[in-house]
Amino acid sequence: MFRLLIASITLPAILTIGMASLIAQTTAKEDLKDAKEDVKEAGKATGKAAKKTGKAVKKTTKKVVNKAAEKTEDGADAVRRKTNP
């Protein structure tokens, strides 16, 4: 009877420990998968930010160049007016 009692307690305990090990492996795999997805999303966000920054730089550069050209033209007109009365 004592053997039967020990066997009835030991077998479920062994199965429980085995299941815990299996669950831990599954959780680790899920964690790696989640980390992979997080890295992928971070890469996408970085790409979008770089693209947005590039467009802003292009727009600002164009404004600066046009403003400089305008001021150069204004200066050239002033010189023309002074030299040709």
PDB file of N, CA, C and O in Angstrom:
ATOM      1  N   MET A   1       0.814  -1.183   0.000  1.00  0.00           N
ATOM      2  CA  MET A   1       0.000   0.000   0.000  1.00  0.00           C
ATOM      3  C   MET A   1       0.867   1.260   0.000  1.00  0.00           C
ATOM      4  O   MET A   1       0.581   2.233  -0.697  1.00  0.00           O
ATOM      5  N   PHE A   2       1.934   1.214   0.800  1.00  0.00           N
ATOM      6  CA  PHE A   2       2.824   2.359   0.863  1.00  0.00           C
ATOM      7  C   PHE A   2       3.474   2.618  -0.499  1.00  0.00           C
ATOM      8  O   PHE A   2       3.643   3.769  -0.901  1.00  0.00           O
ATOM      9  N   ARG A   3       3.839   1.540  -1.206  1.00  0.00           N
ATOM     10  CA  ARG A   3       4.414   1.685  -2.547  1.00  0.00           C
ATOM     11  C   ARG A   3       3.418   2.331  -3.498  1.00  0.00           C
ATOM     12  O   ARG A   3       3.778   3.198  -4.295  1.00  0.00           O
ATOM     13  N   LEU A   4       2.204   1.916  -3.411  1.00  0.00           N
ATOM     14  CA  LEU A   4       1.167   2.480  -4.274  1.00  0.00           C
ATOM     15  C   LEU A   4       0.976   3.971  -3.989  1.00  0.00           C
ATOM     16  O   LEU A   4       0.780   4.759  -4.914  1.00  0.00           O
ATOM     17  N   LEU A   5       1.032   4.348  -2.742  1.00  0.00           N
ATOM     18  CA  LEU A   5       0.908   5.744  -2.354  1.00  0.00           C
ATOM     19  C   LEU A   5       2.094   6.556  -2.881  1.00  0.00           C
ATOM     20  O   LEU A   5       1.905   7.648  -3.416  1.00  0.00           O
ATOM     21  N   ILE A   6       3.289   6.039  -2.736  1.00  0.00           N
ATOM     22  CA  ILE A   6       4.496   6.719  -3.224  1.00  0.00           C
ATOM     23  C   ILE A   6       4.421   6.831  -4.749  1.00  0.00           C
ATOM     24  O   ILE A   6       4.731   7.884  -5.305  1.00  0.00           O
ATOM     25  N   ALA A   7       4.021   5.777  -5.416  1.00  0.00           N
ATOM     26  CA  ALA A   7       3.924   5.796  -6.880  1.00  0.00           C
ATOM     27  C   ALA A   7       2.863   6.794  -7.333  1.00  0.00           C
ATOM     28  O   ALA A   7       3.050   7.473  -8.343  1.00  0.00           O
ATOM     29  N   SER A   8       1.774   6.893  -6.617  1.00  0.00           N
ATOM     30  CA  SER A   8       0.706   7.809  -7.013  1.00  0.00           C
ATOM     31  C   SER A   8       1.111   9.270  -6.783  1.00  0.00           C
ATOM     32  O   SER A   8       0.553  10.166  -7.418  1.00  0.00           O
ATOM     33  N   ILE A   9       2.046   9.519  -5.910  1.00  0.00           N
ATOM     34  CA  ILE A   9       2.534  10.874  -5.679  1.00  0.00           C
ATOM     35  C   ILE A   9       3.723  11.184  -6.595  1.00  0.00           C
ATOM     36  O   ILE A   9       3.824  12.292  -7.122  1.00  0.00           O
ATOM     37  N   THR A  10       4.610  10.224  -6.785  1.00  0.00           N
ATOM     38  CA  THR A  10       5.829  10.431  -7.556  1.00  0.00           C
ATOM     39  C   THR A  10       5.542  10.635  -9.040  1.00  0.00           C
ATOM     40  O   THR A  10       6.110  11.540  -9.651  1.00  0.00           O
ATOM     41  N   LEU A  11       4.705   9.843  -9.614  1.00  0.00           N
ATOM     42  CA  LEU A  11       4.422   9.935 -11.048  1.00  0.00           C
ATOM     43  C   LEU A  11       3.831  11.297 -11.427  1.00  0.00           C
ATOM     44  O   LEU A  11       4.317  11.905 -12.381  1.00  0.00           O
ATOM     45  N   PRO A  12       2.826  11.799 -10.742  1.00  0.00           N
ATOM     46  CA  PRO A  12       2.331  13.136 -11.074  1.00  0.00           C
ATOM     47  C   PRO A  12       3.380  14.230 -10.863  1.00  0.00           C
ATOM     48  O   PRO A  12       3.419  15.209 -11.608  1.00  0.00           O
ATOM     49  N   ALA A  13       4.230  14.061  -9.845  1.00  0.00           N
ATOM     50  CA  ALA A  13       5.275  15.050  -9.594  1.00  0.00           C
ATOM     51  C   ALA A  13       6.266  15.080 -10.755  1.00  0.00           C
ATOM     52  O   ALA A  13       6.672  16.155 -11.198  1.00  0.00           O
ATOM     53  N   ILE A  14       6.651  13.923 -11.243  1.00  0.00           N
ATOM     54  CA  ILE A  14       7.577  13.847 -12.382  1.00  0.00           C
ATOM     55  C   ILE A  14       6.934  14.462 -13.617  1.00  0.00           C
ATOM     56  O   ILE A  14       7.581  15.218 -14.342  1.00  0.00           O
ATOM     57  N   LEU A  15       5.685  14.149 -13.859  1.00  0.00           N
ATOM     58  CA  LEU A  15       4.992  14.721 -15.013  1.00  0.00           C
ATOM     59  C   LEU A  15       4.861  16.236 -14.896  1.00  0.00           C
ATOM     60  O   LEU A  15       4.985  16.953 -15.889  1.00  0.00           O
ATOM     61  N   THR A  16       4.615  16.715 -13.696  1.00  0.00           N
ATOM     62  CA  THR A  16       4.499  18.158 -13.482  1.00  0.00           C
ATOM     63  C   THR A  16       5.826  18.856 -13.753  1.00  0.00           C
ATOM     64  O   THR A  16       5.854  19.913 -14.384  1.00  0.00           O
ATOM     65  N   ILE A  17       6.902  18.286 -13.292  1.00  0.00           N
ATOM     66  CA  ILE A  17       8.231  18.863 -13.532  1.00  0.00           C
ATOM     67  C   ILE A  17       8.540  18.858 -15.027  1.00  0.00           C
ATOM     68  O   ILE A  17       9.086  19.830 -15.548  1.00  0.00           O
ATOM     69  N   GLY A  18       8.199  17.784 -15.712  1.00  0.00           N
ATOM     70  CA  GLY A  18       8.412  17.716 -17.153  1.00  0.00           C
ATOM     71  C   GLY A  18       7.594  18.755 -17.901  1.00  0.00           C
ATOM     72  O   GLY A  18       8.082  19.362 -18.854  1.00  0.00           O
ATOM     73  N   MET A  19       6.369  18.961 -17.482  1.00  0.00           N
ATOM     74  CA  MET A  19       5.515  19.963 -18.121  1.00  0.00           C
ATOM     75  C   MET A  19       6.056  21.371 -17.866  1.00  0.00           C
ATOM     76  O   MET A  19       6.007  22.223 -18.753  1.00  0.00           O
ATOM     77  N   ALA A  20       6.566  21.615 -16.671  1.00  0.00           N
ATOM     78  CA  ALA A  20       7.135  22.928 -16.353  1.00  0.00           C
ATOM     79  C   ALA A  20       8.321  23.218 -17.265  1.00  0.00           C
ATOM     80  O   ALA A  20       8.493  24.343 -17.734  1.00  0.00           O
ATOM     81  N   SER A  21       9.134  22.201 -17.510  1.00  0.00           N
ATOM     82  CA  SER A  21      10.282  22.355 -18.406  1.00  0.00           C
ATOM     83  C   SER A  21       9.813  22.669 -19.821  1.00  0.00           C
ATOM     84  O   SER A  21      10.390  23.524 -20.493  1.00  0.00           O
ATOM     85  N   LEU A  22       8.783  21.993 -20.269  1.00  0.00           N
ATOM     86  CA  LEU A  22       8.234  22.226 -21.611  1.00  0.00           C
ATOM     87  C   LEU A  22       7.656  23.630 -21.718  1.00  0.00           C
ATOM     88  O   LEU A  22       7.849  24.302 -22.732  1.00  0.00           O
ATOM     89  N   ILE A  23       6.956  24.075 -20.697  1.00  0.00           N
ATOM     90  CA  ILE A  23       6.380  25.430 -20.690  1.00  0.00           C
ATOM     91  C   ILE A  23       7.489  26.474 -20.704  1.00  0.00           C
ATOM     92  O   ILE A  23       7.373  27.490 -21.390  1.00  0.00           O
ATOM     93  N   ALA A  24       8.553  26.237 -19.961  1.00  0.00           N
ATOM     94  CA  ALA A  24       9.671  27.181 -19.919  1.00  0.00           C
ATOM     95  C   ALA A  24      10.310  27.304 -21.294  1.00  0.00           C
ATOM     96  O   ALA A  24      10.675  28.409 -21.698  1.00  0.00           O
ATOM     97  N   GLN A  25      10.455  26.204 -22.024  1.00  0.00           N
ATOM     98  CA  GLN A  25      11.023  26.251 -23.373  1.00  0.00           C
ATOM     99  C   GLN A  25      10.114  27.029 -24.300  1.00  0.00           C
ATOM    100  O   GLN A  25      10.591  27.832 -25.102  1.00  0.00           O
ATOM    101  N   THR A  26       8.820  26.808 -24.208  1.00  0.00           N
ATOM    102  CA  THR A  26       7.866  27.517 -25.049  1.00  0.00           C
ATOM    103  C   THR A  26       7.908  29.017 -24.748  1.00  0.00           C
ATOM    104  O   THR A  26       7.861  29.836 -25.665  1.00  0.00           O
ATOM    105  N   THR A  27       7.995  29.369 -23.493  1.00  0.00           N
ATOM    106  CA  THR A  27       8.053  30.769 -23.110  1.00  0.00           C
ATOM    107  C   THR A  27       9.325  31.422 -23.646  1.00  0.00           C
ATOM    108  O   THR A  27       9.288  32.562 -24.110  1.00  0.00           O
ATOM    109  N   ALA A  28      10.439  30.713 -23.587  1.00  0.00           N
ATOM    110  CA  ALA A  28      11.695  31.258 -24.102  1.00  0.00           C
ATOM    111  C   ALA A  28      11.598  31.482 -25.606  1.00  0.00           C
ATOM    112  O   ALA A  28      12.074  32.499 -26.113  1.00  0.00           O
ATOM    113  N   LYS A  29      10.991  30.551 -26.319  1.00  0.00           N
ATOM    114  CA  LYS A  29      10.813  30.694 -27.762  1.00  0.00           C
ATOM    115  C   LYS A  29       9.916  31.887 -28.076  1.00  0.00           C
ATOM    116  O   LYS A  29      10.181  32.638 -29.015  1.00  0.00           O
ATOM    117  N   GLU A  30       8.871  32.055 -27.302  1.00  0.00           N
ATOM    118  CA  GLU A  30       7.968  33.190 -27.502  1.00  0.00           C
ATOM    119  C   GLU A  30       8.682  34.506 -27.216  1.00  0.00           C
ATOM    120  O   GLU A  30       8.471  35.499 -27.912  1.00  0.00           O
ATOM    121  N   ASP A  31       9.530  34.508 -26.187  1.00  0.00           N
ATOM    122  CA  ASP A  31      10.291  35.714 -25.858  1.00  0.00           C
ATOM    123  C   ASP A  31      11.225  36.080 -26.999  1.00  0.00           C
ATOM    124  O   ASP A  31      11.339  37.253 -27.354  1.00  0.00           O
ATOM    125  N   LEU A  32      11.894  35.093 -27.575  1.00  0.00           N
ATOM    126  CA  LEU A  32      12.776  35.360 -28.709  1.00  0.00           C
ATOM    127  C   LEU A  32      11.989  35.874 -29.906  1.00  0.00           C
ATOM    128  O   LEU A  32      12.432  36.782 -30.609  1.00  0.00           O
ATOM    129  N   LYS A  33      10.831  35.291 -30.129  1.00  0.00           N
ATOM    130  CA  LYS A  33       9.989  35.727 -31.246  1.00  0.00           C
ATOM    131  C   LYS A  33       9.524  37.171 -31.030  1.00  0.00           C
ATOM    132  O   LYS A  33       9.534  37.983 -31.956  1.00  0.00           O
ATOM    133  N   ASP A  34       9.117  37.477 -29.796  1.00  0.00           N
ATOM    134  CA  ASP A  34       8.686  38.838 -29.475  1.00  0.00           C
ATOM    135  C   ASP A  34       9.835  39.828 -29.633  1.00  0.00           C
ATOM    136  O   ASP A  34       9.642  40.937 -30.131  1.00  0.00           O
ATOM    137  N   ALA A  35      11.030  39.424 -29.208  1.00  0.00           N
ATOM    138  CA  ALA A  35      12.196  40.299 -29.345  1.00  0.00           C
ATOM    139  C   ALA A  35      12.502  40.546 -30.820  1.00  0.00           C
ATOM    140  O   ALA A  35      12.847  41.662 -31.208  1.00  0.00           O
ATOM    141  N   LYS A  36      12.377  39.520 -31.625  1.00  0.00           N
ATOM    142  CA  LYS A  36      12.621  39.652 -33.062  1.00  0.00           C
ATOM    143  C   LYS A  36      11.631  40.635 -33.677  1.00  0.00           C
ATOM    144  O   LYS A  36      12.010  41.472 -34.497  1.00  0.00           O
ATOM    145  N   GLU A  37      10.374  40.535 -33.286  1.00  0.00           N
ATOM    146  CA  GLU A  37       9.349  41.451 -33.800  1.00  0.00           C
ATOM    147  C   GLU A  37       9.616  42.882 -33.340  1.00  0.00           C
ATOM    148  O   GLU A  37       9.416  43.827 -34.104  1.00  0.00           O
ATOM    149  N   ASP A  38      10.069  43.046 -32.094  1.00  0.00           N
ATOM    150  CA  ASP A  38      10.384  44.381 -31.581  1.00  0.00           C
ATOM    151  C   ASP A  38      11.527  45.017 -32.363  1.00  0.00           C
ATOM    152  O   ASP A  38      11.478  46.203 -32.690  1.00  0.00           O
ATOM    153  N   VAL A  39      12.554  44.225 -32.661  1.00  0.00           N
ATOM    154  CA  VAL A  39      13.691  44.736 -33.431  1.00  0.00           C
ATOM    155  C   VAL A  39      13.239  45.123 -34.839  1.00  0.00           C
ATOM    156  O   VAL A  39      13.663  46.144 -35.380  1.00  0.00           O
ATOM    157  N   LYS A  40      12.389  44.311 -35.410  1.00  0.00           N
ATOM    158  CA  LYS A  40      11.880  44.595 -36.756  1.00  0.00           C
ATOM    159  C   LYS A  40      11.083  45.904 -36.772  1.00  0.00           C
ATOM    160  O   LYS A  40      11.253  46.727 -37.671  1.00  0.00           O
ATOM    161  N   GLU A  41      10.226  46.087 -35.787  1.00  0.00           N
ATOM    162  CA  GLU A  41       9.440  47.321 -35.691  1.00  0.00           C
ATOM    163  C   GLU A  41      10.337  48.529 -35.453  1.00  0.00           C
ATOM    164  O   GLU A  41      10.100  49.599 -36.014  1.00  0.00           O
ATOM    165  N   ALA A  42      11.363  48.364 -34.627  1.00  0.00           N
ATOM    166  CA  ALA A  42      12.291  49.470 -34.370  1.00  0.00           C
ATOM    167  C   ALA A  42      13.019  49.859 -35.646  1.00  0.00           C
ATOM    168  O   ALA A  42      13.239  51.042 -35.907  1.00  0.00           O
ATOM    169  N   GLY A  43      13.393  48.862 -36.443  1.00  0.00           N
ATOM    170  CA  GLY A  43      14.047  49.139 -37.716  1.00  0.00           C
ATOM    171  C   GLY A  43      13.145  49.903 -38.663  1.00  0.00           C
ATOM    172  O   GLY A  43      13.584  50.829 -39.346  1.00  0.00           O
ATOM    173  N   LYS A  44      11.884  49.512 -38.700  1.00  0.00           N
ATOM    174  CA  LYS A  44      10.925  50.217 -39.560  1.00  0.00           C
ATOM    175  C   LYS A  44      10.751  51.660 -39.099  1.00  0.00           C
ATOM    176  O   LYS A  44      10.721  52.579 -39.918  1.00  0.00           O
ATOM    177  N   ALA A  45      10.638  51.855 -37.802  1.00  0.00           N
ATOM    178  CA  ALA A  45      10.462  53.203 -37.260  1.00  0.00           C
ATOM    179  C   ALA A  45      11.681  54.071 -37.562  1.00  0.00           C
ATOM    180  O   ALA A  45      11.543  55.248 -37.896  1.00  0.00           O
ATOM    181  N   THR A  46      12.868  53.491 -37.445  1.00  0.00           N
ATOM    182  CA  THR A  46      14.092  54.234 -37.742  1.00  0.00           C
ATOM    183  C   THR A  46      14.133  54.629 -39.208  1.00  0.00           C
ATOM    184  O   THR A  46      14.529  55.745 -39.542  1.00  0.00           O
ATOM    185  N   GLY A  47      13.725  53.719 -40.083  1.00  0.00           N
ATOM    186  CA  GLY A  47      13.694  54.020 -41.515  1.00  0.00           C
ATOM    187  C   GLY A  47      12.723  55.144 -41.836  1.00  0.00           C
ATOM    188  O   GLY A  47      13.027  56.034 -42.630  1.00  0.00           O
ATOM    189  N   LYS A  48      11.560  55.096 -41.216  1.00  0.00           N
ATOM    190  CA  LYS A  48      10.563  56.144 -41.439  1.00  0.00           C
ATOM    191  C   LYS A  48      11.076  57.491 -40.939  1.00  0.00           C
ATOM    192  O   LYS A  48      10.882  58.515 -41.593  1.00  0.00           O
ATOM    193  N   ALA A  49      11.726  57.488 -39.785  1.00  0.00           N
ATOM    194  CA  ALA A  49      12.260  58.731 -39.223  1.00  0.00           C
ATOM    195  C   ALA A  49      13.355  59.301 -40.124  1.00  0.00           C
ATOM    196  O   ALA A  49      13.418  60.511 -40.339  1.00  0.00           O
ATOM    197  N   ALA A  50      14.211  58.432 -40.646  1.00  0.00           N
ATOM    198  CA  ALA A  50      15.279  58.893 -41.540  1.00  0.00           C
ATOM    199  C   ALA A  50      14.697  59.488 -42.817  1.00  0.00           C
ATOM    200  O   ALA A  50      15.182  60.503 -43.317  1.00  0.00           O
ATOM    201  N   LYS A  51      13.671  58.859 -43.332  1.00  0.00           N
ATOM    202  CA  LYS A  51      13.028  59.357 -44.553  1.00  0.00           C
ATOM    203  C   LYS A  51      12.401  60.735 -44.303  1.00  0.00           C
ATOM    204  O   LYS A  51      12.536  61.647 -45.119  1.00  0.00           O
ATOM    205  N   LYS A  52      11.729  60.866 -43.183  1.00  0.00           N
ATOM    206  CA  LYS A  52      11.084  62.133 -42.826  1.00  0.00           C
ATOM    207  C   LYS A  52      12.133  63.234 -42.632  1.00  0.00           C
ATOM    208  O   LYS A  52      11.946  64.366 -43.078  1.00  0.00           O
ATOM    209  N   THR A  53      13.223  62.893 -41.972  1.00  0.00           N
ATOM    210  CA  THR A  53      14.305  63.855 -41.756  1.00  0.00           C
ATOM    211  C   THR A  53      14.924  64.275 -43.081  1.00  0.00           C
ATOM    212  O   THR A  53      15.219  65.452 -43.289  1.00  0.00           O
ATOM    213  N   GLY A  54      15.120  63.319 -43.971  1.00  0.00           N
ATOM    214  CA  GLY A  54      15.680  63.635 -45.284  1.00  0.00           C
ATOM    215  C   GLY A  54      14.805  64.598 -46.059  1.00  0.00           C
ATOM    216  O   GLY A  54      15.303  65.517 -46.710  1.00  0.00           O
ATOM    217  N   LYS A  55      13.511  64.390 -45.988  1.00  0.00           N
ATOM    218  CA  LYS A  55      12.587  65.300 -46.681  1.00  0.00           C
ATOM    219  C   LYS A  55      12.642  66.703 -46.070  1.00  0.00           C
ATOM    220  O   LYS A  55      12.596  67.698 -46.793  1.00  0.00           O
ATOM    221  N   ALA A  56      12.739  66.780 -44.755  1.00  0.00           N
ATOM    222  CA  ALA A  56      12.810  68.081 -44.087  1.00  0.00           C
ATOM    223  C   ALA A  56      14.102  68.806 -44.461  1.00  0.00           C
ATOM    224  O   ALA A  56      14.098  70.016 -44.691  1.00  0.00           O
ATOM    225  N   VAL A  57      15.209  68.059 -44.521  1.00  0.00           N
ATOM    226  CA  VAL A  57      16.489  68.666 -44.896  1.00  0.00           C
ATOM    227  C   VAL A  57      16.418  69.182 -46.326  1.00  0.00           C
ATOM    228  O   VAL A  57      16.899  70.275 -46.622  1.00  0.00           O
ATOM    229  N   LYS A  58      15.824  68.400 -47.201  1.00  0.00           N
ATOM    230  CA  LYS A  58      15.691  68.814 -48.605  1.00  0.00           C
ATOM    231  C   LYS A  58      14.888  70.116 -48.714  1.00  0.00           C
ATOM    232  O   LYS A  58      15.272  71.038 -49.434  1.00  0.00           O
ATOM    233  N   LYS A  59      13.784  70.171 -47.995  1.00  0.00           N
ATOM    234  CA  LYS A  59      12.920  71.358 -48.036  1.00  0.00           C
ATOM    235  C   LYS A  59      13.655  72.583 -47.491  1.00  0.00           C
ATOM    236  O   LYS A  59      13.606  73.658 -48.089  1.00  0.00           O
ATOM    237  N   THR A  60      14.328  72.419 -46.366  1.00  0.00           N
ATOM    238  CA  THR A  60      15.040  73.530 -45.739  1.00  0.00           C
ATOM    239  C   THR A  60      16.195  73.996 -46.626  1.00  0.00           C
ATOM    240  O   THR A  60      16.414  75.197 -46.779  1.00  0.00           O
ATOM    241  N   THR A  61      16.920  73.068 -47.197  1.00  0.00           N
ATOM    242  CA  THR A  61      18.038  73.420 -48.074  1.00  0.00           C
ATOM    243  C   THR A  61      17.539  74.214 -49.276  1.00  0.00           C
ATOM    244  O   THR A  61      18.152  75.202 -49.680  1.00  0.00           O
ATOM    245  N   LYS A  62      16.442  73.779 -49.828  1.00  0.00           N
ATOM    246  CA  LYS A  62      15.869  74.480 -50.982  1.00  0.00           C
ATOM    247  C   LYS A  62      15.482  75.912 -50.594  1.00  0.00           C
ATOM    248  O   LYS A  62      15.727  76.849 -51.354  1.00  0.00           O
ATOM    249  N   LYS A  63      14.883  76.077 -49.420  1.00  0.00           N
ATOM    250  CA  LYS A  63      14.493  77.416 -48.964  1.00  0.00           C
ATOM    251  C   LYS A  63      15.727  78.302 -48.785  1.00  0.00           C
ATOM    252  O   LYS A  63      15.716  79.468 -49.180  1.00  0.00           O
ATOM    253  N   VAL A  64      16.779  77.757 -48.196  1.00  0.00           N
ATOM    254  CA  VAL A  64      18.004  78.519 -47.947  1.00  0.00           C
ATOM    255  C   VAL A  64      18.650  78.934 -49.258  1.00  0.00           C
ATOM    256  O   VAL A  64      19.065  80.083 -49.410  1.00  0.00           O
ATOM    257  N   VAL A  65      18.737  78.013 -50.201  1.00  0.00           N
ATOM    258  CA  VAL A  65      19.347  78.305 -51.501  1.00  0.00           C
ATOM    259  C   VAL A  65      18.549  79.384 -52.222  1.00  0.00           C
ATOM    260  O   VAL A  65      19.129  80.321 -52.772  1.00  0.00           O
ATOM    261  N   ASN A  66      17.248  79.264 -52.225  1.00  0.00           N
ATOM    262  CA  ASN A  66      16.410  80.254 -52.898  1.00  0.00           C
ATOM    263  C   ASN A  66      16.527  81.632 -52.233  1.00  0.00           C
ATOM    264  O   ASN A  66      16.576  82.653 -52.919  1.00  0.00           O
ATOM    265  N   LYS A  67      16.570  81.654 -50.906  1.00  0.00           N
ATOM    266  CA  LYS A  67      16.693  82.922 -50.188  1.00  0.00           C
ATOM    267  C   LYS A  67      18.055  83.555 -50.479  1.00  0.00           C
ATOM    268  O   LYS A  67      18.150  84.768 -50.662  1.00  0.00           O
ATOM    269  N   ALA A  68      19.106  82.737 -50.522  1.00  0.00           N
ATOM    270  CA  ALA A  68      20.442  83.263 -50.824  1.00  0.00           C
ATOM    271  C   ALA A  68      20.493  83.803 -52.244  1.00  0.00           C
ATOM    272  O   ALA A  68      21.089  84.851 -52.494  1.00  0.00           O
ATOM    273  N   ALA A  69      19.871  83.094 -53.172  1.00  0.00           N
ATOM    274  CA  ALA A  69      19.840  83.558 -54.562  1.00  0.00           C
ATOM    275  C   ALA A  69      19.080  84.875 -54.664  1.00  0.00           C
ATOM    276  O   ALA A  69      19.476  85.771 -55.410  1.00  0.00           O
ATOM    277  N   GLU A  70      18.001  84.989 -53.921  1.00  0.00           N
ATOM    278  CA  GLU A  70      17.210  86.223 -53.920  1.00  0.00           C
ATOM    279  C   GLU A  70      18.040  87.392 -53.389  1.00  0.00           C
ATOM    280  O   GLU A  70      18.026  88.476 -53.971  1.00  0.00           O
ATOM    281  N   LYS A  71      18.763  87.175 -52.285  1.00  0.00           N
ATOM    282  CA  LYS A  71      19.590  88.239 -51.715  1.00  0.00           C
ATOM    283  C   LYS A  71      20.738  88.597 -52.652  1.00  0.00           C
ATOM    284  O   LYS A  71      21.118  89.764 -52.745  1.00  0.00           O
ATOM    285  N   THR A  72      21.291  87.612 -53.341  1.00  0.00           N
ATOM    286  CA  THR A  72      22.353  87.880 -54.305  1.00  0.00           C
ATOM    287  C   THR A  72      21.824  88.737 -55.446  1.00  0.00           C
ATOM    288  O   THR A  72      22.486  89.673 -55.895  1.00  0.00           O
ATOM    289  N   GLU A  73      20.647  88.409 -55.899  1.00  0.00           N
ATOM    290  CA  GLU A  73      20.014  89.186 -56.971  1.00  0.00           C
ATOM    291  C   GLU A  73      19.730  90.614 -56.506  1.00  0.00           C
ATOM    292  O   GLU A  73      19.924  91.564 -57.264  1.00  0.00           O
ATOM    293  N   ASP A  74      19.272  90.764 -55.270  1.00  0.00           N
ATOM    294  CA  ASP A  74      19.032  92.101 -54.719  1.00  0.00           C
ATOM    295  C   ASP A  74      20.334  92.909 -54.676  1.00  0.00           C
ATOM    296  O   ASP A  74      20.349  94.093 -55.014  1.00  0.00           O
ATOM    297  N   GLY A  75      21.414  92.264 -54.259  1.00  0.00           N
ATOM    298  CA  GLY A  75      22.715  92.929 -54.204  1.00  0.00           C
ATOM    299  C   GLY A  75      23.191  93.319 -55.593  1.00  0.00           C
ATOM    300  O   GLY A  75      23.740  94.405 -55.778  1.00  0.00           O
ATOM    301  N   ALA A  76      22.989  92.455 -56.561  1.00  0.00           N
ATOM    302  CA  ALA A  76      23.391  92.750 -57.934  1.00  0.00           C
ATOM    303  C   ALA A  76      22.583  93.924 -58.478  1.00  0.00           C
ATOM    304  O   ALA A  76      23.129  94.764 -59.192  1.00  0.00           O
ATOM    305  N   ASP A  77      21.306  93.996 -58.158  1.00  0.00           N
ATOM    306  CA  ASP A  77      20.465  95.120 -58.595  1.00  0.00           C
ATOM    307  C   ASP A  77      20.958  96.425 -57.971  1.00  0.00           C
ATOM    308  O   ASP A  77      20.997  97.456 -58.643  1.00  0.00           O
ATOM    309  N   ALA A  78      21.327  96.388 -56.712  1.00  0.00           N
ATOM    310  CA  ALA A  78      21.826  97.585 -56.034  1.00  0.00           C
ATOM    311  C   ALA A  78      23.110  98.081 -56.699  1.00  0.00           C
ATOM    312  O   ALA A  78      23.296  99.282 -56.890  1.00  0.00           O
ATOM    313  N   VAL A  79      23.991  97.143 -57.048  1.00  0.00           N
ATOM    314  CA  VAL A  79      25.234  97.518 -57.724  1.00  0.00           C
ATOM    315  C   VAL A  79      24.926  98.126 -59.084  1.00  0.00           C
ATOM    316  O   VAL A  79      25.536  99.127 -59.460  1.00  0.00           O
ATOM    317  N   ARG A  80      23.997  97.546 -59.824  1.00  0.00           N
ATOM    318  CA  ARG A  80      23.622  98.073 -61.140  1.00  0.00           C
ATOM    319  C   ARG A  80      23.075  99.509 -61.028  1.00  0.00           C
ATOM    320  O   ARG A  80      23.405 100.386 -61.825  1.00  0.00           O
ATOM    321  N   ARG A  81      22.244  99.705 -60.028  1.00  0.00           N
ATOM    322  CA  ARG A  81      21.653 101.052 -59.847  1.00  0.00           C
ATOM    323  C   ARG A  81      22.738 102.097 -59.535  1.00  0.00           C
ATOM    324  O   ARG A  81      22.668 103.230 -60.012  1.00  0.00           O
ATOM    325  N   LYS A  82      23.719 101.715 -58.750  1.00  0.00           N
ATOM    326  CA  LYS A  82      24.773 102.649 -58.373  1.00  0.00           C
ATOM    327  C   LYS A  82      25.732 102.926 -59.541  1.00  0.00           C
ATOM    328  O   LYS A  82      26.237 104.040 -59.686  1.00  0.00           O
ATOM    329  N   THR A  83      25.973 101.918 -60.358  1.00  0.00           N
ATOM    330  CA  THR A  83      26.934 102.089 -61.452  1.00  0.00           C
ATOM    331  C   THR A  83      26.296 102.702 -62.683  1.00  0.00           C
ATOM    332  O   THR A  83      26.987 103.368 -63.455  1.00  0.00           O
ATOM    333  N   ASN A  84      25.019 102.506 -62.891  1.00  0.00           N
ATOM    334  CA  ASN A  84      24.317 103.056 -64.038  1.00  0.00           C
ATOM    335  C   ASN A  84      23.223 104.003 -63.566  1.00  0.00           C
ATOM    336  O   ASN A  84      22.094 103.572 -63.333  1.00  0.00           O
ATOM    337  N   PRO A  85      23.531 105.247 -63.428  1.00  0.00           N
ATOM    338  CA  PRO A  85      22.534 106.186 -62.891  1.00  0.00           C
ATOM    339  C   PRO A  85      21.426 106.491 -63.854  1.00  0.00           C
ATOM    340  O   PRO A  85      20.523 107.263 -63.532  1.00  0.00           O
TER     341      PRO A  85
END
